[in-house]
Every structure is written in structure tokens, then in C-alpha cells.
Amino acid sequence: MKKTTLFMLSIALLASSCKKEQQGMPDADTHYAVISVQPASAELSTTYPATLKGVQDVEIRPKVSGFITRIFVKEGQTVGRGQALFTIDSEQFSAAVRQAQEAVKSAQQQINVVKSNIATAELTQQNKKMLFEKQIISEYEYKTSENQVQSLKAQLGAAQAQLGAAQAQLAAARDNLRFCTVTAPTSGVIGMLPLKVGALVGPSMAEPFTTVSDIGSVQAYFSMTEKQLLEMARTGNGGVQEAMRQMPAVKLILADGTTYGEQGTVDAVGGVIDQATGAVQMRATFPNPHRILRSGGSANIQMPVFTAQAIIIPQAATTEIQDKKFVYVVGKDNKVSSTEIKVEAQSDGVNYVVTDGLKAGDRIVVEGVQNLKNGQEIQPITPAEAQKMREQAKQDIKDGKLPF
């Protein structure tokens, strides 16, 4: 029983020591790791939710109506510009071409007849003119031949107009026949193919037949608040465009949490602030040589933020109460006082950039702050000394020297 009790006591002390070690303290004493804050340069980052789109996302809709007879591509296939995607039943359009060809032929024949009649009428008019000048025929007879020529020329104009209409109809019929083979308007990747052979399609269909996405480069669209946009414009010292030109490359955090291998460039900013959200849309373009990114995907833009002469503190040194952040500042008498601070919205997940509440030379507690109370007196030590004490306590436990 005595051995069991001693064993349980050892376990309890070990657990207590480990808990204190996790809290930054080697034992239940008043030693706390303290640092003196000093201005330094900081490189942080902020993230913005983004939607990915190809450089071109072209919806494919046929220009003529009909039943699909063949589909030449598969979903996800890469196609080139002008490559055939599918065909529509062309019988009615072939018939329309033949009919239009006959109309053109008939109109041309009519023109030839009228031209022949005009030639004959003009020859008759010339003969009657000579006879009229010799006063062999009357003026009425001569004018009649002249009017006949004018009438035939009017018929020629009507026949030529009819030919033009027939030729236009033929061109339209040929276009419709050509439209029966739907081709890719741009190079890219084929989207889903919900329709199969035999489906009826047409220009007014609600959903496109498919989508061809040019994803050689992918554009990430994200929003920035009006305040952030104004800060960026002032930083650029030449407006938003100059700020974008000076902006460093941005990264893309993919849906699985990994960082995309290629860096992007912010190359466009919207000209209108959305009154409903108070945000403006921006765009960053990323090269996509391996076609990893797909149009319609989601990601996060990670934008670097550089701050000069900033006060940087570990996030572990802060406590949070009702969305306000506090640190324990150590006074000259080594008593701590809880002090509210303000920090930059963006962080690296480890440190905060303090914008208000601390000044250079202030001493703050960086470990075990959850155990402190306002006005408590402590014994300040450096983080290195705190680490050394923790290692010593761990070694003592390992060696069987239980700390008291």
C-alpha cells in the first residue's frame, strides 16, 4: 500500500509539473519569462477569400437548332481553337442550301433573259431614232421604243435585286449548314457534358452545351475593403495603380491548405465600391502551366504586408476578453498590470504587430500569462532562463528528484 501511495504521489507531481511546463513555468513559483519590447521590421501577411476563373470561360451554345448526331470530345479534355466539339443533324440545312442555290440559278437566268431583251430593245430604239430623224416614223413610235428600253432596264434592276436576295439566302443557308458542326472558339479545357447524342439543342437553350475554359493562366477574384484600398492608395504615393505596380507577388492558398507553387500578380482593381458590402473587387493572375488550377475553384489570396519600426510580440503573451487583447506589463516594482493593446488585423499566426498600448522599452510577460492577476508581484527572468529551468525540472523528474 505504501509503494502504491508513493507511486500515485509521483504520478500526480509529474502531471502537475508537466502542466506547469506547458504553461511556461517550471514550478509553482513566481518566476515568469519577461521581454523588453523594441521596434523592428515585420513581414506579415493577410488573406482574402478568392474565386478562381480561367482567362476565358466560354459557354458553348449552338447557333442553330437540331438534334445532336455526334460528340467528338470528352469531359476534361484539352482542345484547340477550331476543334470540332459536336455536330447537329444537317439534313434540313443541306436542303435549304440546295433550295437557295436553285433560287440563285433562277435569278441569274432571269437576269440573262432581261439583258438579252434590253440589247434587242436598244438596237430597235437606235433604228427608230434614225427613222424618226428622217421623219419616216412618228415621234410617238420613237418614244414608245425608248420607253420600252427604260422598262426593261427597270426589270433588270428588279432581277438583280432578286439575285442579291437569293445570294444572301444562300450565304445564310451555307452558314447554318456550317454551324451544324460546333467548334471550340478558344483553346482550353472542356467542362461537363450533360447532353448526349440525340438531345435537342438550340441557341435559346437555358444551359450551355458545355464550357471551354482557357486555364493557361487563372485569375483569382477577391475583395478588399474601402479602408484597405485607401491605405494601399496612400502607400503607393501615386494612387492605386502605382500601389499595384509596387505590390510584391502574392501567394495562393488552395482548398486543401497547401500553397500553390506559382506566385501571382495583382493586376486589376474594380472602379466601383459595392455600397452593400463596402468592398471593391480585385484580381490577381497566376500562371497555370500544369493545369492544377481549375475555373470555378476557391482559394485564399495571401498578400504580404511589410511594416517598419513595429512593436512585435508573441501571441502567447496576450489574453483576450470580449474581443479585446491584453498583455501584462511589468512595472519597476516587478508588479504586473493588465494593459489593453491594439494589433494589426493580419498576423502570421505566431506574432502580433502592436499598433497601440505599448511603447519601446516596456517589459511584458510572455509565458504563463493565464496564471497572473493584476497587481501580482513576480520575479522576471529571460525566456532563455525559463527554458533552462524547464529543462532542469524535466531532468530532475527523470532522475527521480521530485520537485517541491
TIKOLFI-290415 format. One record per residue (C-alpha): residue in one letter; x, y, z. Coordinates in steps of 0.5 Angstrom, whole numbers. Each point is the difference from the previous one (the first is absolute). Example, Ala and Ser with C-alpha at 12.3 -4.5 7.8 and 13.67 -1.06 7.14 Angstrom:
residues 2
residuo,u,v,w
a,25,-9,16 $
s,2,7,-2 $
end
This chain:
residues 404
residuo,u,v,w
m,0,0,0 $
k,6,5,2 $
k,3,-2,-7 $
t,-7,2,-4 $
t,-1,6,4 $
l,7,3,-2 $
f,-1,-2,-7 $
m,-6,3,0 $
l,3,7,3 $
s,6,-1,-5 $
i,-5,0,-6 $
a,-4,6,3 $
l,6,4,1 $
l,3,-2,-7 $
a,-7,2,-3 $
s,0,7,4 $
s,7,1,-3 $
c,-2,-1,-7 $
k,-6,4,1 $
k,4,6,2 $
e,5,-1,-5 $
q,-5,0,-5 $
q,-2,7,3 $
g,7,3,-1 $
m,2,-1,8 $
p,5,-6,2 $
d,-4,0,7 $
a,-5,4,5 $
d,5,6,1 $
t,0,7,-2 $
h,5,0,-6 $
y,-3,2,-6 $
a,3,1,-7 $
v,0,7,-2 $
i,3,4,-6 $
s,1,7,-2 $
v,-4,2,-6 $
q,4,4,-5 $
p,-2,3,-7 $
a,2,-5,-6 $
s,-2,-1,-7 $
a,-5,-5,-1 $
e,-2,-4,-6 $
l,-7,-3,1 $
s,-6,-2,-5 $
t,-7,1,-1 $
t,-5,-5,-3 $
y,-6,1,-4 $
p,-5,-5,-3 $
a,0,0,-7 $
t,-4,-4,-6 $
l,4,-3,-6 $
k,-1,2,-7 $
g,3,-2,-7 $
v,3,5,-4 $
q,-6,-1,-5 $
d,-6,-4,3 $
v,-4,-1,-7 $
e,-7,-3,0 $
i,-2,-4,-6 $
r,-7,0,-3 $
p,-1,-2,-7 $
k,-3,6,-5 $
v,-5,-5,-3 $
s,-5,-5,3 $
g,0,-7,-1 $
f,2,-7,3 $
i,7,-2,2 $
t,3,-5,-5 $
r,7,-1,2 $
i,4,3,6 $
f,8,0,-1 $
v,2,2,7 $
k,0,-3,7 $
e,0,4,7 $
g,6,3,2 $
q,3,-1,-7 $
t,5,6,-2 $
v,-2,2,-7 $
g,3,5,-5 $
r,-4,6,-3 $
g,-4,-2,-6 $
q,0,-7,2 $
a,-7,-4,-1 $
l,-4,-1,6 $
f,-6,-3,-2 $
t,-5,0,-7 $
i,-7,1,-1 $
d,-5,-3,-5 $
s,1,4,-6 $
e,-5,-3,-5 $
q,-5,6,0 $
f,6,5,0 $
s,3,-4,-6 $
a,-7,0,-3 $
a,0,8,1 $
v,7,0,-4 $
r,-3,-3,-6 $
q,-6,4,0 $
a,4,6,1 $
q,4,-2,-6 $
e,-6,-1,-4 $
a,-2,7,1 $
v,6,3,-2 $
k,1,-4,-6 $
s,-7,2,-2 $
a,1,7,2 $
q,6,0,-4 $
q,-3,-3,-6 $
q,-6,6,0 $
i,6,5,0 $
n,3,-3,-6 $
v,-7,0,-4 $
v,-1,7,2 $
k,7,2,-2 $
s,-2,-3,-7 $
n,-7,4,0 $
i,4,6,1 $
a,5,-1,-5 $
t,-5,-1,-5 $
a,-4,6,2 $
e,6,4,0 $
l,1,-2,-7 $
t,-7,1,-2 $
q,0,7,3 $
q,6,2,-4 $
n,-3,-2,-6 $
k,-6,4,1 $
k,4,6,2 $
m,3,0,-7 $
l,-7,-1,-3 $
f,-3,6,4 $
e,5,5,-1 $
k,-1,-2,-8 $
q,-7,1,2 $
i,-2,-6,-2 $
i,-4,-2,6 $
s,-4,4,5 $
e,3,3,7 $
y,-5,-5,4 $
e,3,-6,-4 $
y,7,2,2 $
k,-2,2,7 $
t,-3,-7,1 $
s,6,-4,-2 $
e,4,5,5 $
n,-5,-2,6 $
q,1,-7,-2 $
v,7,0,2 $
q,-1,4,6 $
s,-5,-5,2 $
l,5,-6,-1 $
k,5,4,4 $
a,-4,0,6 $
q,-2,-7,-1 $
l,8,-2,0 $
g,0,4,7 $
a,-5,-4,3 $
a,3,-6,-3 $
q,7,2,3 $
a,-3,1,7 $
q,-4,-6,0 $
l,7,-4,-2 $
g,3,4,6 $
a,-5,-2,5 $
a,1,-7,-3 $
q,7,0,1 $
a,-1,3,7 $
q,-5,-6,2 $
l,6,-5,-3 $
a,5,3,4 $
a,-4,-1,7 $
a,-2,-7,-2 $
r,7,-1,-1 $
d,2,3,7 $
n,-6,-4,3 $
l,3,-6,-3 $
r,7,1,2 $
f,-3,2,7 $
c,-2,-7,1 $
t,7,-2,2 $
v,1,4,6 $
t,8,1,1 $
a,4,3,6 $
p,0,7,0 $
t,6,0,4 $
s,6,-5,3 $
g,-2,-2,6 $
v,-3,-6,5 $
i,-7,-3,-2 $
g,-5,1,6 $
m,-5,-5,2 $
l,-4,-3,-6 $
p,-7,-1,3 $
l,-4,-1,-7 $
k,1,-7,-4 $
v,-1,-2,-7 $
g,-7,1,-2 $
a,-1,6,4 $
l,-4,6,-3 $
v,5,7,1 $
g,-1,7,-3 $
p,2,7,1 $
s,-5,1,5 $
m,2,-6,5 $
a,0,2,7 $
e,6,-3,2 $
p,6,-1,-5 $
f,2,-6,-3 $
t,7,1,3 $
t,5,5,2 $
v,7,0,-2 $
s,5,3,5 $
d,7,3,-2 $
i,3,-1,6 $
g,8,1,-2 $
s,-1,6,5 $
v,-5,0,5 $
q,-3,7,3 $
a,-2,0,8 $
y,-5,5,1 $
f,0,3,7 $
s,-3,6,4 $
m,4,5,4 $
t,-4,5,5 $
e,0,7,-2 $
k,4,2,6 $
q,6,-5,-2 $
l,-1,3,-7 $
l,1,7,2 $
e,6,-3,5 $
m,3,-3,-7 $
a,-1,6,-4 $
r,4,5,5 $
t,5,-6,1 $
g,1,1,-8 $
n,2,7,0 $
g,-4,0,-6 $
g,-6,-3,0 $
v,-3,-7,0 $
q,3,-1,-7 $
e,7,2,3 $
a,-1,-4,6 $
m,-2,-7,-4 $
r,7,1,-4 $
q,4,1,6 $
m,-4,-6,3 $
p,4,-7,2 $
a,-2,-6,-3 $
v,-6,-4,3 $
k,-1,-7,2 $
l,-6,-4,-1 $
i,-2,-5,6 $
l,-4,-6,-3 $
a,-6,-3,3 $
d,4,-6,3 $
g,4,5,4 $
t,6,0,-5 $
t,4,6,-3 $
y,0,0,-8 $
g,6,-1,-3 $
e,0,6,-4 $
q,-1,7,2 $
g,-5,5,-3 $
t,0,8,-1 $
v,-6,5,2 $
d,-1,3,-7 $
a,-7,3,1 $
v,-5,3,4 $
g,-7,2,0 $
g,-2,7,-2 $
v,-6,0,5 $
i,-1,-2,7 $
d,-6,-4,2 $
q,-5,4,4 $
a,-3,-6,3 $
t,7,-3,2 $
g,5,6,0 $
a,5,-4,-3 $
v,3,0,-7 $
q,2,-6,-5 $
m,7,-1,-1 $
r,3,-5,-5 $
a,7,-4,0 $
t,2,-4,-5 $
f,4,-7,1 $
p,4,-4,-6 $
n,-3,-7,0 $
p,5,-4,-4 $
h,-2,-7,3 $
r,-8,2,0 $
i,0,-1,7 $
l,-5,5,1 $
r,-7,0,-3 $
s,-5,5,-1 $
g,-5,1,5 $
g,4,-3,6 $
s,1,4,6 $
a,6,2,4 $
n,3,6,4 $
i,5,5,-2 $
q,6,1,4 $
m,2,7,0 $
p,7,2,3 $
v,0,6,5 $
f,6,4,2 $
t,1,4,6 $
a,6,4,2 $
q,1,2,7 $
a,-5,-4,3 $
i,-1,-3,7 $
i,-1,-7,-1 $
i,-2,-5,6 $
p,-1,-7,0 $
q,-8,-2,0 $
a,1,-5,6 $
a,2,7,4 $
t,-8,2,-1 $
t,-6,-1,3 $
e,-7,1,-3 $
i,-6,3,4 $
q,-6,2,-4 $
d,4,0,-7 $
k,5,5,4 $
k,7,-2,0 $
f,4,1,7 $
v,7,-1,2 $
y,3,0,7 $
v,5,6,0 $
v,6,-1,6 $
g,1,7,4 $
k,6,2,3 $
d,-2,-4,7 $
n,-1,-6,-4 $
k,-7,0,0 $
v,-5,-1,-6 $
s,-5,4,-2 $
s,-5,-3,-6 $
t,0,5,-6 $
e,-4,0,-6 $
i,3,0,-6 $
k,-2,1,-8 $
v,3,-4,-5 $
e,0,0,-8 $
a,-6,-5,-2 $
q,5,-4,-4 $
s,5,-5,3 $
d,5,-5,-1 $
g,-4,-5,5 $
v,6,1,5 $
n,1,7,1 $
y,-4,7,0 $
v,2,6,-2 $
v,-2,5,5 $
t,-3,7,-2 $
d,-2,3,7 $
g,1,-1,7 $
l,8,-2,0 $
k,6,4,-1 $
a,7,-1,-1 $
g,3,-3,7 $
d,-6,-2,3 $
r,1,-7,3 $
i,-5,-5,-1 $
v,-1,-8,3 $
v,0,-4,-6 $
e,-2,-7,4 $
g,-5,-3,4 $
v,-4,7,0 $
q,-6,-4,1 $
n,2,-1,7 $
l,1,7,2 $
k,-4,5,4 $
n,0,8,-1 $
g,5,2,5 $
q,3,-6,1 $
e,8,0,2 $
i,4,-4,-4 $
q,8,-2,-1 $
p,2,2,-7 $
i,4,-5,-4 $
t,2,0,-7 $
p,-3,-5,-5 $
a,6,-4,0 $
e,1,-1,7 $
a,-7,-2,1 $
q,1,-5,-6 $
k,6,-2,4 $
m,-4,-1,7 $
r,-5,-4,-4 $
e,6,-5,-3 $
q,3,-1,7 $
a,-7,-1,3 $
k,-1,-6,-5 $
q,7,-3,1 $
d,-2,0,8 $
i,-6,-3,-1 $
k,3,-5,-5 $
d,6,-1,5 $
g,-6,-1,6 $
k,2,6,3 $
l,-8,2,1 $
p,0,8,1 $
f,-3,3,6 $
end
